[in-house]
Amino acid sequence: MSRVSMAAALQGPVSPLFGIGLYLDDGRQVPFDIGWAEFERDVRWASRVLDVWDIAEADHVLISTPNFEGPWASPVVRALRDRRVVHSNAEPYSWDVRRSATFLRLLPFRAYLAMSGETAVGLLKEPDCAGSLAALAPIWARPEAIGPLRDAGLDPAVFAMLGPALGLECPYRSGAHVDPAEWRLAESPAGVTLSTAGDRAHVVRDLVVGRTAALDPTPCPCGLPGPRIRVVDPLPLRPAG
């Protein structure tokens, strides 16, 4: 639902915010507001990423993001809906691996969004899923899932939540793209940092988003602008435990 459709359907004032998320900064939970204008820009950026993967109408995508990850995943989901892509949902936890496995066995999927390490390990134990996993383009996988999937001979692409930003790899898999009009990535002695570049409700400065990550500033053959971040260890979004 867009802000315009919400205003048409509801009486009274509409919130100036699309939503609020939380990320960690040095162990401290930081709330971040997301305005409607920046959400719409994020949807347009997500659509550009879908374009380089040629994900189009009538494709089927399996999405594995819980509700609290909506601040990162919602622009991608909206971009999928805008181009009439079918999507199904599964949780990213080990107890829901069977749902992902059943979907993959029974239905033809084009891509998987946000596969977790738990899901990757579980699906790789399901022999009936081997062909379905190999057919996915892409498997957008969280960083902890990249290793197990590659060890199994698959070619995943990174899906990484970097503070308040989302990084997605393109088909060249040379690092995750973030929208350079909205976010600035830089290298520092502490690791790769993220700062706000666009006109956003939440402003962050020099947030460390990967202590052992690296930046690739060379132009990407996919045509998307900005440097790519090679994510190894993105910082957690929530406290442990």
C-alpha positions in Angstrom: 0.0 0.0 0.0 1.4 3.4 -1.0 1.0 6.6 1.0 -1.6 7.8 -1.6 -3.7 4.7 -1.4 -3.5 4.8 2.4 -4.7 8.4 2.4 -7.6 7.5 0.1 -8.7 4.5 2.3 -8.2 6.0 5.8 -9.9 8.9 7.5 -7.7 11.4 9.3 -4.0 12.3 8.9 -1.6 9.8 7.4 1.7 9.2 9.2 4.7 11.0 7.6 6.7 7.9 8.2 6.7 4.6 6.3 8.1 2.8 9.3 10.8 2.6 12.0 13.6 0.0 12.1 16.4 -0.8 14.6 20.1 -1.5 14.1 23.0 -1.9 16.4 25.8 0.7 16.8 28.6 -0.6 19.2 26.1 -2.7 21.0 23.5 0.0 21.3 20.1 -0.3 19.6 19.4 2.7 17.3 15.9 3.4 16.0 15.8 4.8 12.5 12.8 6.5 10.9 11.9 5.9 7.2 10.0 8.6 5.4 7.6 8.0 2.5 9.7 9.9 0.0 12.9 7.9 0.8 10.9 4.6 0.8 9.7 5.4 -2.8 13.3 6.1 -3.8 14.4 2.8 -2.2 11.7 1.0 -4.3 13.1 2.6 -7.5 16.6 1.5 -6.6 15.4 -2.0 -5.8 13.7 -2.0 -9.2 17.1 -1.2 -10.9 18.7 -4.1 -9.1 15.8 -6.4 -10.3 16.4 -5.1 -13.8 20.0 -6.3 -13.9 18.9 -9.7 -12.9 16.1 -9.7 -15.5 13.4 -10.6 -12.9 10.1 -9.8 -14.6 6.4 -10.3 -14.6 5.2 -13.8 -13.7 8.5 -14.8 -12.2 8.2 -16.5 -8.8 10.4 -15.4 -5.8 10.6 -17.1 -2.4 11.1 -14.5 0.3 12.6 -15.3 3.7 12.4 -12.1 5.8 10.5 -11.9 9.1 8.4 -8.8 9.8 11.0 -7.0 11.8 13.2 -6.9 8.7 10.6 -5.0 6.8 12.6 -1.7 6.9 15.2 -3.4 4.6 13.1 -5.9 2.6 10.0 -3.8 1.9 11.4 -1.8 -1.0 12.4 -5.0 -2.7 9.0 -6.6 -2.1 7.2 -3.5 -3.4 9.4 -3.5 -6.5 8.5 -7.1 -7.1 4.8 -6.4 -6.7 5.0 -3.4 -9.0 6.3 -5.6 -11.8 3.7 -8.4 -11.1 6.2 -10.9 -9.7 4.6 -13.7 -7.7 6.1 -14.2 -4.3 5.8 -16.8 -1.5 7.1 -16.5 2.1 9.0 -18.7 4.5 10.7 -17.9 7.8 14.6 -17.9 7.9 14.8 -20.3 10.8 15.7 -24.0 11.0 12.2 -24.9 12.1 10.8 -23.6 8.8 13.2 -25.2 6.4 10.6 -27.8 5.5 8.3 -25.0 4.2 11.1 -23.7 1.9 11.9 -27.3 0.8 8.2 -28.0 0.0 7.9 -24.8 -2.0 11.0 -25.5 -4.0 9.9 -29.1 -4.8 6.4 -28.2 -5.8 6.7 -24.9 -7.6 9.0 -23.3 -10.2 10.9 -20.4 -8.6 13.1 -17.9 -10.3 14.9 -16.5 -7.2 15.2 -16.7 -3.4 15.5 -13.5 -1.3 17.4 -13.5 2.0 18.3 -17.1 2.5 19.7 -17.6 6.0 22.5 -19.8 7.1 20.1 -22.1 9.0 17.9 -22.4 5.9 20.9 -23.0 3.6 22.3 -25.8 5.8 18.8 -27.4 6.1 18.0 -27.2 2.4 21.4 -28.7 1.4 20.4 -31.8 3.5 17.3 -32.2 1.3 18.3 -34.3 -1.7 15.1 -33.5 -3.6 16.0 -29.7 -3.5 19.4 -29.9 -5.2 18.0 -29.2 -8.7 15.7 -26.5 -7.6 18.5 -24.7 -5.7 20.7 -24.9 -8.8 18.0 -23.3 -11.0 17.6 -20.2 -8.8 19.0 -17.0 -10.2 19.8 -15.5 -7.9 19.9 -17.1 -4.4 20.3 -13.8 -2.5 21.8 -15.2 0.7 22.8 -13.6 3.9 26.6 -13.6 4.5 26.6 -16.6 6.8 24.9 -18.7 4.1 27.3 -17.8 1.3 30.0 -20.3 2.4 27.8 -23.4 2.7 26.1 -22.7 -0.6 29.4 -22.2 -2.4 30.8 -25.3 -0.9 27.8 -27.2 -2.4 28.7 -25.9 -5.8 26.1 -23.1 -5.9 26.7 -19.5 -6.9 24.8 -17.3 -4.4 24.6 -13.5 -4.3 24.9 -11.4 -1.2 21.9 -10.0 0.7 23.2 -7.9 3.6 21.6 -5.5 6.0 24.2 -2.9 6.7 23.0 -0.7 9.5 19.9 1.1 8.1 20.9 0.2 4.5 20.5 -2.9 2.3 23.2 -4.3 0.1 22.4 -6.6 -2.8 24.8 -8.2 -5.2 24.3 -8.1 -9.0 25.0 -11.0 -11.4 28.7 -10.2 -11.4 28.9 -11.0 -7.7 31.7 -8.6 -7.0 30.3 -7.1 -3.9 26.9 -5.8 -2.7 25.5 -2.6 -4.2 23.9 0.1 -2.1 22.2 3.2 -3.6 25.0 5.8 -3.8 22.4 8.6 -3.9 21.2 7.5 -0.4 24.3 6.1 1.3 28.1 6.7 1.2 30.4 3.8 1.9 34.0 4.5 2.9 37.0 2.5 4.3 38.4 3.4 7.7 40.9 1.7 10.2 37.8 0.3 11.9 36.4 -1.2 8.7 33.9 -0.2 6.1 31.6 2.6 7.2 28.2 3.8 6.1 27.0 7.4 6.1 23.7 9.0 5.0 24.0 10.8 1.6 20.4 11.4 0.7 17.6 13.5 2.2 16.5 10.9 4.8 14.6 11.1 8.1 17.5 9.3 9.9 21.0 10.5 9.5 24.0 8.2 10.3 27.7 9.2 10.1 30.6 6.7 9.8 28.7 3.7 11.1 31.0 0.6 10.9 29.0 -2.0 8.9 31.8 -4.5 8.4 35.1 -4.9 10.3 36.7 -7.2 7.7 34.8 -6.0 4.7 36.4 -4.2 1.7 35.2 -1.8 -1.0 35.6 -2.2 -4.7 35.4 1.3 -6.3 35.8 0.2 -9.9 32.8 0.5 -12.2 30.6 -2.6 -12.2 29.9 -4.2 -15.6 26.2 -4.4 -14.5 25.8 -0.6 -14.9 24.7 0.1 -11.3 26.7 3.1 -9.9 28.8 3.3 -6.8 31.3 1.1 -5.0 30.5 -2.4 -3.9 31.1 -3.8 -0.5 32.5 -7.2 -0.1 30.7 -8.3 3.0 32.4 -10.8 5.3 31.0 -10.0 8.8 28.2 -7.5 8.8 27.4 -6.4 12.4 24.3 -7.9 13.9 21.0 -6.0 13.9 19.9 -7.2 17.4 21.7 -7.9 20.7 22.7 -11.6 21.1 20.4 -13.7 23.2 
